[in-house]
């Protein structure tokens, strides 16, 4: 066989192929979307459409591409697929909106500062208290392992004859132990009993600190008088600030491992299983699944992800 002729192709200038030479790669086409354009696209995607004169409450990819190409002050022609790539590159995703409440407590900063102070200085003498509920006797949906297309099924829930209960929970911050009892209702008597149980865990008479919310049953004169007499300081969280109470994150695993995917037939059985979980949890406080559920619950409560109290970052001097 004869010698193979060199591969040729017509070059962009039309001169290489005639000489039997390899044509160098033609220069890349100039980028049509600049980094400034990408920044503008991301800014537009995160803005509400009605503020930009469009009659929508949210963008779809099609509507966003149409706005950028026809109605935007800065016209950018971009395909829907390229638009998805740009948004993904800048970590802009389609998410469900959430609600939030701003604390309206005039003493918010002082209360948060005091809570942070006792958590830092006196962790071994710190407790947190709150009610978890209502606990109702009915099937609760959830997830579990099952054969494909053959999920486990719970009975239908037609009637609720057993009423509800409240778990009065206490958290020993220093020992990382969760304990409490199930009561029929909230009230001064039951709240005081919970605070007394915290005092019994430190019987030396030295001051202890209890973090709790502003429920009226927690601020009664009877409770305040007993606490003053028995050297107990009550550290109240600001209104709409459940995330400031350390016990709240531990209610997430409690719901996940006791209530979800359950069908308790009466409150006696529910209470028995709840206390069985508490015994297991206190024996395994660093279990990875417990820690993951606590982190999930903590992230749900925080106003700003990754900050301890959800408070604004301090400005540099």
VEXDREN-2710 file (C-alpha; in Angstrom, 1 decimal):
% VEXDREN-2710
k/r/px/py/pz
1/UNK/0.0/0.0/0.0
2/UNK/1.1/3.5/-0.7
3/UNK/2.0/6.0/1.9
4/UNK/-1.0/7.6/3.6
5/UNK/-1.4/11.2/2.7
6/UNK/-1.5/13.7/5.5
7/UNK/-4.9/14.6/6.9
8/UNK/-6.0/17.9/5.7
9/UNK/-9.0/20.1/6.4
10/UNK/-10.0/23.5/5.2
11/UNK/-8.8/26.1/7.5
12/UNK/-10.8/29.2/8.5
13/UNK/-8.6/31.3/6.3
14/UNK/-8.8/28.8/3.3
15/UNK/-5.0/28.5/2.8
16/UNK/-3.8/25.4/4.7
17/UNK/-5.7/22.7/2.9
18/UNK/-4.3/23.6/-0.5
19/UNK/-0.7/23.1/0.8
20/UNK/-1.4/19.7/2.4
21/UNK/-0.7/21.0/5.9
22/UNK/-2.6/20.4/9.1
23/UNK/-4.7/23.4/9.9
24/UNK/-4.2/24.9/13.3
25/UNK/-7.4/24.9/15.5
26/UNK/-9.4/28.0/14.7
27/UNK/-9.7/30.5/17.5
28/UNK/-12.5/30.0/20.0
29/UNK/-15.6/32.0/19.5
30/UNK/-15.8/35.0/21.9
31/UNK/-17.9/34.4/25.0
32/UNK/-21.3/35.8/24.6
33/UNK/-22.1/35.9/28.4
34/UNK/-19.5/37.7/30.4
35/UNK/-18.9/37.4/34.2
36/UNK/-20.8/40.7/34.6
37/UNK/-23.7/39.2/32.7
38/UNK/-23.7/36.1/35.0
39/UNK/-23.7/38.3/38.1
40/UNK/-26.7/40.2/36.7
41/UNK/-28.5/36.9/35.9
42/UNK/-28.0/35.6/39.4
43/UNK/-29.1/38.9/40.9
44/UNK/-32.3/38.9/38.8
45/UNK/-33.1/35.3/39.6
46/UNK/-33.0/36.1/43.3
47/UNK/-35.2/39.2/43.0
48/UNK/-39.0/38.9/43.2
49/UNK/-40.6/39.3/39.7
50/UNK/-43.2/41.8/40.8
51/UNK/-40.4/44.2/41.8
52/UNK/-39.1/44.1/38.3
53/UNK/-42.5/44.8/36.7
54/UNK/-43.5/41.2/35.9
55/UNK/-46.9/39.8/37.0
56/UNK/-45.5/36.7/38.8
57/UNK/-44.7/35.7/42.3
58/UNK/-41.7/33.5/41.3
59/UNK/-39.6/32.9/38.3
60/UNK/-39.6/29.8/36.1
61/UNK/-36.6/29.2/33.9
62/UNK/-38.6/30.0/30.8
63/UNK/-40.0/33.2/32.3
64/UNK/-36.6/34.3/33.6
65/UNK/-35.0/33.7/30.1
66/UNK/-37.8/35.6/28.5
67/UNK/-37.4/38.6/30.8
68/UNK/-33.6/38.7/30.3
69/UNK/-34.0/38.7/26.5
70/UNK/-37.0/41.0/26.1
71/UNK/-37.8/43.1/29.1
72/UNK/-34.6/43.6/31.1
73/UNK/-32.8/46.9/31.1
74/UNK/-29.7/44.9/30.3
75/UNK/-30.7/42.5/27.5
76/UNK/-29.1/39.1/27.7
77/UNK/-30.0/36.3/25.2
78/UNK/-29.5/33.0/27.0
79/UNK/-31.0/29.5/26.5
80/UNK/-32.8/27.8/29.3
81/UNK/-30.2/25.1/29.6
82/UNK/-27.4/27.7/29.8
83/UNK/-29.5/29.6/32.3
84/UNK/-29.7/26.4/34.5
85/UNK/-25.9/26.0/34.3
86/UNK/-25.3/29.5/35.4
87/UNK/-27.6/29.3/38.4
88/UNK/-26.2/26.0/39.4
89/UNK/-22.7/27.4/39.1
90/UNK/-23.6/30.1/41.6
91/UNK/-25.4/27.8/44.0
92/UNK/-28.8/29.3/43.2
93/UNK/-31.5/26.5/43.5
94/UNK/-35.3/26.3/43.5
95/UNK/-36.3/26.2/47.1
96/UNK/-39.4/26.3/49.3
97/UNK/-39.9/29.6/51.1
98/UNK/-40.0/29.6/54.9
99/UNK/-41.5/31.8/57.6
100/UNK/-39.8/33.5/60.5
101/UNK/-40.6/35.7/63.4
102/UNK/-38.4/38.6/64.7
103/UNK/-38.2/38.7/68.5
104/UNK/-40.2/41.7/69.8
105/UNK/-38.9/41.4/73.3
106/UNK/-37.4/44.8/74.5
107/UNK/-35.0/42.8/76.7
108/UNK/-33.9/40.5/73.9
109/UNK/-30.2/41.3/73.9
110/UNK/-29.9/41.2/77.7
111/UNK/-31.6/37.8/77.9
112/UNK/-29.5/36.3/75.1
113/UNK/-26.3/37.6/76.7
114/UNK/-27.3/36.1/80.1
115/UNK/-28.0/32.7/78.5
116/UNK/-24.7/32.7/76.6
117/UNK/-22.9/33.7/79.8
118/UNK/-24.3/30.9/82.0
119/UNK/-23.7/28.4/79.2
120/UNK/-20.1/29.5/79.0
121/UNK/-19.3/29.9/82.7
122/UNK/-21.5/27.4/84.5
123/UNK/-22.2/24.5/82.1
124/UNK/-22.1/21.9/85.0
125/UNK/-24.8/23.7/86.8
126/UNK/-27.0/24.6/83.9
127/UNK/-30.4/23.0/83.0
128/UNK/-33.0/23.6/80.3
129/UNK/-36.7/23.0/80.6
130/UNK/-39.6/23.0/78.2
131/UNK/-42.8/21.2/77.3
132/UNK/-42.9/19.0/74.2
133/UNK/-46.3/18.2/72.7
134/UNK/-49.1/17.8/72.3
135/UNK/-48.6/14.0/72.4
136/UNK/-51.6/12.5/70.7
137/UNK/-52.5/8.8/70.3
138/UNK/-52.9/8.4/66.5
139/UNK/-50.9/6.9/63.6
140/UNK/-48.0/9.1/62.5
141/UNK/-46.4/8.8/59.1
142/UNK/-42.7/8.3/58.6
143/UNK/-40.1/6.2/56.8
144/UNK/-38.8/2.7/57.3
145/UNK/-37.1/-0.1/55.3
146/UNK/-39.5/-2.3/53.3
147/UNK/-39.7/-4.4/50.2
148/UNK/-39.9/-2.4/47.0
149/UNK/-43.5/-1.1/46.3
150/UNK/-44.7/-2.8/49.5
151/UNK/-44.4/-0.2/52.2
152/UNK/-45.6/-0.7/55.8
153/UNK/-49.0/0.7/56.4
154/UNK/-50.6/2.4/59.4
155/UNK/-54.3/2.2/60.3
156/UNK/-56.5/5.0/59.3
157/UNK/-57.1/7.7/61.9
158/UNK/-60.8/8.4/62.4
159/UNK/-61.3/9.1/66.1
160/UNK/-59.2/10.5/68.9
161/UNK/-60.6/9.3/72.2
162/UNK/-57.5/9.6/74.4
163/UNK/-56.9/13.3/74.5
164/UNK/-53.4/14.7/74.5
165/UNK/-50.5/14.8/76.9
166/UNK/-47.4/17.0/77.4
167/UNK/-43.8/15.8/77.9
168/UNK/-42.2/18.1/80.6
169/UNK/-38.6/17.7/79.6
170/UNK/-35.4/18.7/81.3
171/UNK/-31.9/18.7/79.9
172/UNK/-28.8/18.6/82.1
173/UNK/-26.4/20.7/79.9
174/UNK/-23.2/19.6/81.6
175/UNK/-23.9/15.9/81.8
176/UNK/-25.7/15.8/78.4
177/UNK/-28.7/13.9/79.9
178/UNK/-32.3/14.3/78.9
179/UNK/-35.1/13.4/81.4
180/UNK/-38.7/14.3/82.2
181/UNK/-42.2/13.0/82.7
182/UNK/-45.5/13.0/80.7
183/UNK/-48.3/15.1/82.2
184/UNK/-51.9/15.6/81.2
185/UNK/-51.5/19.4/80.9
186/UNK/-49.2/22.4/81.4
187/UNK/-49.5/24.4/84.5
188/UNK/-47.7/26.0/87.5
189/UNK/-47.7/22.8/89.5
190/UNK/-46.1/20.7/86.8
191/UNK/-43.6/23.4/85.8
192/UNK/-42.5/23.8/89.4
193/UNK/-42.1/20.0/89.7
194/UNK/-39.8/20.0/86.7
195/UNK/-37.6/22.8/88.2
196/UNK/-37.5/20.9/91.5
197/UNK/-36.2/17.8/89.7
198/UNK/-33.4/19.9/88.3
199/UNK/-32.6/21.2/91.8
200/UNK/-32.5/17.6/93.1
201/UNK/-29.7/16.8/90.6
202/UNK/-27.4/19.3/92.3
203/UNK/-28.3/18.9/96.1
204/UNK/-25.3/20.8/97.3
205/UNK/-27.3/24.1/97.7
206/UNK/-25.1/26.0/95.3
207/UNK/-26.8/28.1/92.6
208/UNK/-28.2/26.4/89.5
209/UNK/-29.5/28.0/86.3
210/UNK/-32.6/26.9/84.4
211/UNK/-33.3/28.1/80.8
212/UNK/-37.0/28.2/79.9
213/UNK/-39.4/30.2/77.8
214/UNK/-41.9/32.9/78.7
215/UNK/-45.0/30.7/79.2
216/UNK/-47.2/32.3/81.9
217/UNK/-47.0/29.1/83.9
218/UNK/-43.2/29.5/84.1
219/UNK/-43.4/33.1/85.5
220/UNK/-45.9/32.6/88.3
221/UNK/-45.2/34.2/91.7
222/UNK/-45.2/30.8/93.3
223/UNK/-42.3/29.5/91.1
224/UNK/-40.3/32.7/91.5
225/UNK/-40.6/32.6/95.2
226/UNK/-39.5/29.0/95.4
227/UNK/-36.6/29.6/93.1
228/UNK/-35.4/32.6/95.2
229/UNK/-35.6/30.5/98.3
230/UNK/-33.7/27.5/96.8
231/UNK/-31.0/29.4/95.0
232/UNK/-32.3/28.8/91.4
233/UNK/-31.9/31.4/88.7
234/UNK/-34.5/31.4/85.9
235/UNK/-33.0/32.5/82.5
236/UNK/-35.9/33.3/80.3
237/UNK/-35.6/33.2/76.5
238/UNK/-36.9/36.2/74.5
239/UNK/-40.2/35.9/72.8
240/UNK/-40.2/33.9/69.5
241/UNK/-36.7/32.7/70.3
242/UNK/-37.1/29.0/71.0
243/UNK/-33.7/28.4/69.3
244/UNK/-32.1/30.0/72.4
245/UNK/-33.2/27.1/74.6
246/UNK/-30.6/24.2/74.4
247/UNK/-33.3/21.6/75.0
248/UNK/-35.2/22.4/71.8
249/UNK/-32.6/20.7/69.5
250/UNK/-33.1/17.5/71.5
251/UNK/-36.8/17.4/70.8
252/UNK/-35.9/16.8/67.1
253/UNK/-34.5/13.3/67.7
254/UNK/-37.4/12.6/70.2
255/UNK/-39.9/13.3/67.4
256/UNK/-37.9/11.4/64.8
257/UNK/-37.3/8.2/66.8
258/UNK/-40.4/8.0/69.0
259/UNK/-43.3/9.7/67.2
260/UNK/-42.6/9.4/63.4
261/UNK/-43.7/6.1/61.8
262/UNK/-45.5/5.1/65.0
263/UNK/-49.0/3.8/66.0
264/UNK/-49.3/3.9/69.7
265/UNK/-52.6/2.6/70.9
266/UNK/-52.8/4.5/74.2
267/UNK/-50.8/7.0/76.3
268/UNK/-49.5/4.3/78.6
269/UNK/-47.7/2.6/75.6
270/UNK/-46.5/6.0/74.2
271/UNK/-45.1/7.0/77.6
272/UNK/-43.4/3.6/78.0
273/UNK/-41.7/3.9/74.6
274/UNK/-40.7/7.5/75.2
275/UNK/-38.9/6.7/78.5
276/UNK/-37.3/3.7/76.8
277/UNK/-35.9/6.0/74.2
278/UNK/-34.7/8.4/76.9
279/UNK/-32.8/5.6/78.6
280/UNK/-31.2/4.6/75.3
281/UNK/-30.4/8.1/74.4
282/UNK/-28.7/8.9/77.7
283/UNK/-26.6/5.8/77.4
284/UNK/-25.6/6.8/73.8
285/UNK/-25.6/10.6/73.7
286/UNK/-23.0/10.8/70.9
287/UNK/-24.7/8.4/68.6
288/UNK/-24.2/9.7/65.0
289/UNK/-28.0/9.5/64.2
290/UNK/-28.9/11.5/67.3
291/UNK/-26.3/14.1/66.5
292/UNK/-27.5/14.4/62.9
293/UNK/-31.1/14.8/64.1
294/UNK/-30.1/17.5/66.6
295/UNK/-28.2/19.4/63.9
296/UNK/-31.2/19.2/61.6
297/UNK/-33.5/20.5/64.3
298/UNK/-31.0/23.2/65.2
299/UNK/-30.8/24.4/61.6
300/UNK/-34.5/24.6/61.4
301/UNK/-34.7/26.9/64.4
302/UNK/-31.8/29.2/63.7
303/UNK/-32.4/32.4/62.0
304/UNK/-29.0/32.3/60.3
305/UNK/-27.3/29.1/59.5
306/UNK/-24.0/28.4/61.3
307/UNK/-24.4/31.0/64.0
308/UNK/-24.9/30.0/67.6
309/UNK/-27.8/32.3/68.4
310/UNK/-28.8/33.3/64.9
311/UNK/-27.8/36.9/65.8
312/UNK/-26.2/39.3/63.2
313/UNK/-22.5/39.1/62.9
314/UNK/-20.6/41.8/64.8
315/UNK/-19.3/44.6/62.6
316/UNK/-15.6/45.1/62.4
317/UNK/-14.4/48.2/64.2
END
